[in-house]
Amino acid sequence: MSEGEVSRIELLRFLERVQVRDLARTRAWIGKEEQRLAEIAARLPPPLPPAWLIELGIGQGRRFVAVHQGWCTMTGSRVKPVSAEEARRLIGENGSLACQLCRPDTGLGML
């Protein structure tokens, strides 16, 4: 190999440096885009809570403990959303399931 020629390894090292620089630039672009999307998400209002919730008990079988309106602060961590028809059915079967704070039976027009 003469003095003016570049070896294959030197060319490959050069290519590696270019790709590392491009990867760093791409990662910076990704970071900026993630930050932009996070800022947009922070400006959006939070999603509305479901209109009706059922609270489930602990243990096997997990019976229904209470029916709540979606805004109720007395709900525990074991809740799932239900339709108004399902909430009406549950309260109709067992009136004691209606939360005493949010009164879903009143909100559903059952009282």
C-alpha positions in Angstrom: 0.0 0.0 0.0 1.4 3.4 -0.9 1.4 6.5 1.3 -1.6 8.2 -0.3 -3.9 5.1 0.0 -6.2 4.8 3.0 -6.5 1.3 4.5 -9.9 -0.4 4.8 -9.7 -0.3 8.5 -9.3 3.5 8.4 -12.3 3.8 6.1 -14.3 1.6 8.4 -13.3 3.7 11.5 -14.3 6.8 9.6 -17.7 5.3 8.8 -18.1 4.3 12.4 -17.4 7.9 13.6 -20.0 9.3 11.1 -22.6 6.7 12.3 -22.0 7.4 16.0 -22.4 11.1 15.3 -25.6 10.5 13.3 -26.9 8.2 16.1 -26.3 10.9 18.7 -28.1 13.5 16.5 -31.0 11.1 16.0 -31.3 10.5 19.7 -31.3 14.2 20.4 -34.2 14.6 17.9 -36.1 11.8 19.6 -35.6 13.5 23.0 -36.8 16.8 21.7 -39.9 15.2 20.1 -40.7 13.2 23.3 -40.4 16.5 25.3 -42.7 18.3 22.8 -45.3 15.5 23.1 -45.1 15.6 26.9 -45.7 19.3 26.9 -48.7 18.9 24.6 -50.1 16.1 26.8 -49.6 18.3 30.0 -51.8 21.0 28.4 -54.6 18.6 27.6 -57.4 18.3 30.2 -57.4 14.9 32.0 -59.9 12.4 30.7 -63.3 12.4 32.2 -64.0 9.8 34.9 -66.5 7.1 33.9 -70.0 7.9 34.9 -70.6 4.8 37.1 -68.2 2.5 38.9 -68.5 -0.7 40.8 -66.2 -1.5 43.7 -65.0 -5.0 44.0 -64.2 -6.8 47.3 -61.0 -8.6 48.2 -60.4 -12.3 47.8 -61.7 -15.1 45.7 -64.9 -14.4 43.9 -64.5 -10.7 44.4 -68.1 -9.8 45.1 -69.4 -6.3 44.4 -69.1 -4.1 47.4 -70.6 -0.8 46.2 -71.8 1.2 43.2 -70.5 4.7 42.9 -70.8 7.7 40.6 -67.6 8.3 38.7 -66.6 11.4 40.7 -67.0 9.8 44.1 -64.0 10.1 46.4 -65.0 7.1 48.5 -64.0 4.6 45.8 -61.2 2.2 46.6 -58.5 1.0 44.3 -60.5 -2.1 43.1 -63.1 -0.4 40.8 -64.2 -0.9 37.2 -66.4 1.2 35.0 -69.9 0.0 34.2 -72.8 1.3 32.2 -75.8 3.0 33.7 -78.0 0.0 32.9 -75.6 -2.3 34.8 -75.4 0.1 37.8 -79.2 0.2 37.9 -79.4 -3.6 37.7 -76.9 -4.0 40.6 -78.7 -1.4 42.8 -82.1 -2.9 41.9 -80.9 -6.4 43.0 -79.3 -5.1 46.2 -80.1 -1.5 47.3 -77.4 -1.6 50.0 -74.8 -1.5 47.2 -75.5 2.2 46.6 -72.7 4.4 48.1 -74.1 6.6 50.9 -71.9 9.5 49.8 -72.5 9.9 46.1 -75.9 8.3 46.0 -75.9 6.6 42.6 -79.5 5.5 43.1 -80.5 9.1 43.1 -78.3 9.9 40.2 -79.7 7.1 38.2 -83.3 8.3 38.9 -84.2 5.3 41.0 -85.3 7.3 44.1 
